[in-house]
Amino acid sequence: MPIVFAPINTSLKVVKVLTDDKTKKHLESLGIAVNNSITVLSSCGGSVVCRVMDGKLALDHDLSTKIFVA
């Protein structure tokens, strides 16, 4: 499921990232890579705030629909 539909405050695993290579490499440098853990802290209007490793990251609607978690 896309991260925009993920339950809040639940540890999830990234299973797929459907973006171009440049964006995918940028996300990997921020900690969003396949098999990494991610926790959704809040979701509003398609935008998502999530905890990745030791930090928080905000994702806009366009990007949050391209990151799939399980």
N, C-alpha and C positions, 0 to 999 in steps of 0.2 A: 504494500500500500504506500502511496506517497506520504511523505512526512507531514504534510498539511492535514491529513486525516488521522494521524497517530494519536493515541491516548496521551494525556498530560501526566507528567511525573512517573513515567514508566521507562525503564532502561530498554533500549531497542538496539538492533544490529543493522547497520547499513548493508543492504544486499545489492543495490544497483544505483549508479549515478549516470543519468542520461543527458550529458552535456558534451560540448565540444572539448577537445583535448586541453586547450589552454585553461578553460574554466575548471575542468576536472583536476588538473595539476594544482591550481590555486586552492581548490577545496581540500585536496590532499594535504597541502602545506598547513591548512588550518585545522586538520584532524578529521575531516569528513572523507573517509575512504572506505571501500568495501571491507566488511568484517570488523570495523571499528564500532564502539558503543557510542550512542547518542541518546540524550534525554530531552524530550520536549518540555519546556518550562511554561510556555504560554503560546496560544494561537488565536489570532484575531484578524478577520478579514482576509485570510489567505497568507498573511505574514506569520512567521514562526520564530520564536526565540528558543534556542536550545542550548543545552550544556554539552560541550565537546571537550573532553579531557578536563583541564582545570579552568576553562574559560567559558564565557557565554558568547553566543553568536546569533545575530539576527539575519533571517533569510526572507527575501521578498517573495511574493506570490509566484512569480515566474520560476524562480529557482527551487522553491519548496515543493513544487509539483514534479520536479525532475529527480528528486532524491527519494529512493524507495527503501523502506525499512521493514523489518519483520520482528 
